[in-house]
Amino acid sequence: MSKINKYAAMALVMLAVNMMTACDDGILDPAEAGNLVPKTVMEDAALPAIEMNGSRFHLETFGDAANPVLIILHGGPGSDYRGLMRLLDRYDGYSLTDSFYVVMWDQRGAGLSQRHDKDALTLDNYREDIRLLAERFSPDRPVYLLGHSWGGMYATLMINSFPQRVAGAVLFEPGPLNADFYEEVRDDIIDLDFFSEWLNDWAWSQQFFTPDEHARMDFERTLGARSAQPHFHRRMDVDPMPYWRQGAAVSTYLVEDGIEDGKAVYDFTSNLSAFNTKVRFVAGSLTEVIGKEFQQRQMQKFPASDLRIIDGYGHDMVWHAAAQSVAIARDYFESLR
């Protein structure tokens, strides 16, 4: 069996598993909530959630509310915080919850949060979301940020927009922080080889679904999410970094909001000179494209910054090297105090 047919068969099995049920009917409508992908907070009232800025967000808090607030920002855009949960485990007798009141949340249109159409998936809304989140959980003192990938970009957007509301930030391999950096790496961020396995899987799924509904689009994105970024050197063979559900619409439209006439125009670095607190960057030694060398140049946009390298790991270091990641974050946060 060819690799393409093998992965198509695997996708078919995934579809069949989602559609089969123990009930008498045997087959369920894939358009019905929960049959194709996990339910969002709009379909499952049992999920922990908050409402703000015209949306409903999947969110959990951990630790003592009297401690300083640490907001953890997942990647994507469109992924969720499931793959960052190991950062809350205890390593060498320490957990981030010993020092912080930790807020973990699925961003607008992502993970298990409410889905939206294009007009609500904007950088302006994302900026307002995180401002309101900080106000809700830490109205009287600045928050700390920890962001991975797109989450590092999002943390930088917060710092750039509201520098007085941020006490410090750890950025794990943030994506391009402005248009110039984006244009430099845009052709290498996503694998668009038309003979690649993930793209054939995605195209194969189009025979069965039309992208007119979020569950179908999210399922289709899942088919390619694992292997669309080979230069990131994620570990896919054993214990891959997990997620609940991909947000297809936001992964497309939020990126589009920073692009005009086919060229990136966004800038999350225009006001970083107002933030004098040192920011810590972290990179995996195996990551290409946005690894060590790229981050060395991005960190120069901050008045004060440093860089730590986690040897032997790629972009998913926050999952596979969680203990090292927490140690680096702890060292940084303690240095600020």
Secondary structure by P-SEA (a helix, b strand, c coil): ccaaaaaaaaaaaaaaaaaccccccccccccccccccccccccccccccccccccccccccccccccbbbbbbbccccccccccccccccccccccccccbbbbbbccccccccccccccccaaaaaaaaaaaaaaccccbbbbbbbccaaaaaaaaaaacccccccbbbbcccccccaaaaaaccccccccccccaaaaaaaaaccccccccaaaaaaaaaacccccccccccccccccccccccccccccaaaaaacccccccccccccccccccbbbbbbbcccccccaaaaaaaacccccbbbbbbccccccccccaaaaaaaaaaaaaaaac
